Amino acid sequence: MANTRIGILGGTFNPVHLGHLILAQDALEIFELSRVLFVPCDKPPHKDASAVIPGTHRLAMLQAALHGNPDFEICDLELRRGGTTYTVDTMRELTKLYRNTELVFIIGVDTLPELHLWHEIEALLKMCRFVTMARPGFDLKTQSEEKIKLPAPWPKTLLSQMAGGHTANISSSDIRHRIAEEMSIRYLVPTPVELYITEQNLYQG
């Protein structure tokens, strides 16, 4: 039996913003997690890698954003591994690192209908518990087994692990656009992240 329950939140974090932190805090409380690991990827398989700044900057912004919060930690495993990252490979490593621990993989509801496209998704679903959090513009109530194009019992299992929370309509792409257009990102990212972006002249277009 697992002694602890750790949440896993993967992403490019390009940059990390308050929406990520709010989602992680909600998941921590709703699913009674002992802590949340933020796992920044190196090269995302489903996104335009050309828009993703180097991992050193994204890692530094995560460190600035999470500083002083004992419930949130960073796992740089994917950045150290380098290259295109598949979640199943990361979870195989994490299950070895965190024995006697229930690993809970956190996704947004917008990702739910895309899970069938993930590399070795059925192996991944057997490896850890998936929980789905609400996201702006996506209604949890409209999700159905038909929309989750996976064999039984996965659609029913996934739908039973959904939760609402404080949805914040913030996106990394909008933040990057605002910076390029010389608009304010105040109240969208933690202040230390805003300072880092300014000091390093990131996302200037």
WOPELIN-V969638 format. One record per residue. N is the residue number from 1. PSI is psi in whole degrees, -180 to 180 (NA if undefined). NEAR is the number of other ideal C-beta (glycine too) atoms within 12 Angstrom. D_CENTER is the distance of its C-alpha to the mean C-alpha in Angstrom with 1 decimal. Layout:
N PSI NEAR D_CENTER
N PSI NEAR D_CENTER
//
This chain:
1 137 7 26.0
2 136 18 22.7
3 -33 11 23.4
4 165 18 20.0
5 116 28 16.7
6 132 38 13.5
7 144 42 9.9
8 121 44 7.4
9 106 45 3.7
10 161 44 3.5
11 175 39 4.3
12 -30 38 7.8
13 62 42 7.8
14 64 38 11.2
15 171 45 11.8
16 141 44 9.6
17 177 37 11.2
18 -28 28 12.3
19 -42 35 10.3
20 -44 41 7.0
21 -39 35 9.6
22 -45 31 11.4
23 -44 40 8.8
24 -41 44 8.3
25 -41 27 12.1
26 -46 29 12.9
27 -41 42 11.2
28 -46 33 13.0
29 -46 20 16.2
30 -42 25 16.3
31 12 32 15.6
32 54 19 17.5
33 148 32 15.1
34 -31 24 16.8
35 170 29 13.8
36 129 41 10.1
37 124 40 9.2
38 123 39 6.8
39 93 43 7.2
40 136 42 8.0
41 166 36 9.7
42 -70 33 13.3
43 111 26 14.2
44 136 29 11.9
45 -23 25 14.2
46 13 21 13.6
47 163 21 13.7
48 107 13 16.7
49 -21 19 16.5
50 -23 9 19.4
51 -5 21 17.4
52 120 30 15.0
53 164 30 16.8
54 148 19 17.5
55 -28 30 15.0
56 -41 18 17.5
57 -44 27 17.0
58 -37 40 13.2
59 -43 31 13.6
60 -39 29 16.4
61 -38 42 14.6
62 -43 42 11.9
63 -40 25 15.1
64 -40 28 16.8
65 -36 36 14.3
66 -4 31 13.9
67 130 20 17.6
68 -2 11 19.7
69 106 20 17.1
70 -14 11 17.9
71 -15 22 15.3
72 133 33 12.4
73 163 27 12.6
74 137 33 11.5
75 112 33 11.8
76 21 27 13.2
77 -45 30 14.2
78 -36 35 12.9
79 -39 30 14.4
80 -35 19 17.6
81 -41 21 17.9
82 165 15 17.6
83 -172 16 18.0
84 132 19 16.2
85 133 33 13.5
86 133 26 13.4
87 -36 38 11.1
88 -37 25 14.4
89 -41 28 15.9
90 -45 38 13.2
91 -32 37 13.6
92 -40 22 17.3
93 -41 24 17.4
94 -34 29 15.4
95 -28 25 17.8
96 -37 15 20.6
97 -35 18 19.4
98 75 29 18.7
99 156 13 21.8
100 32 14 22.8
101 136 25 19.3
102 118 26 17.5
103 128 41 13.9
104 112 36 11.7
105 124 41 8.7
106 126 42 6.6
107 163 38 6.4
108 156 38 8.0
109 -24 34 11.7
110 -21 23 12.0
111 -23 32 10.5
112 -49 37 13.0
113 -8 25 16.1
114 -4 21 14.7
115 -32 34 14.0
116 -17 22 17.6
117 -12 17 17.1
118 147 32 14.7
119 124 20 16.7
120 47 20 18.5
121 -39 29 16.6
122 -37 19 19.4
123 -39 18 19.4
124 -43 31 15.7
125 -30 29 16.3
126 -20 19 19.3
127 -32 26 17.5
128 167 32 15.0
129 129 30 14.6
130 133 41 12.1
131 144 39 11.6
132 128 38 11.0
133 150 40 10.6
134 149 33 12.8
135 150 31 12.2
136 136 22 15.2
137 0 14 17.6
138 117 24 16.6
139 123 17 18.9
140 -34 26 18.0
141 -21 11 21.8
142 -3 16 22.1
143 142 28 19.9
144 164 17 22.4
145 -33 19 23.0
146 -35 13 24.5
147 -23 23 21.4
148 99 33 19.5
149 62 19 21.5
150 154 26 21.4
151 159 16 24.4
152 148 14 25.3
153 12 15 24.2
154 -43 26 20.6
155 -45 26 20.6
156 -42 17 22.3
157 -46 23 20.2
158 -41 34 16.9
159 -23 28 18.7
160 -7 18 19.8
161 46 28 16.4
162 149 33 15.3
163 151 30 15.3
164 -145 23 15.9
165 -166 28 15.3
166 89 22 15.6
167 127 24 14.2
168 122 26 14.3
169 71 17 15.2
170 136 27 13.6
171 150 28 12.2
172 -38 34 12.0
173 -39 21 14.7
174 -40 23 16.9
175 -44 35 16.7
176 -40 28 17.7
177 -43 18 20.5
178 -40 26 21.7
179 -45 30 22.1
180 -30 18 24.0
181 8 14 26.2
182 39 12 26.8
183 161 15 25.4
184 144 14 24.0
185 15 33 20.4
186 140 18 21.6
187 2 16 19.8
188 -30 32 16.7
189 158 38 15.4
190 147 33 16.7
191 -43 18 20.2
192 -30 21 19.8
193 -42 38 17.2
194 -43 28 19.7
195 -41 19 22.4
196 -44 29 20.8
197 -43 36 20.2
198 -47 21 23.9
199 -35 14 25.3
200 0 21 23.8
201 46 13 24.6
202 153 30 21.2
203 35 32 20.6
204 1 15 24.3
205 NA 13 24.7
//
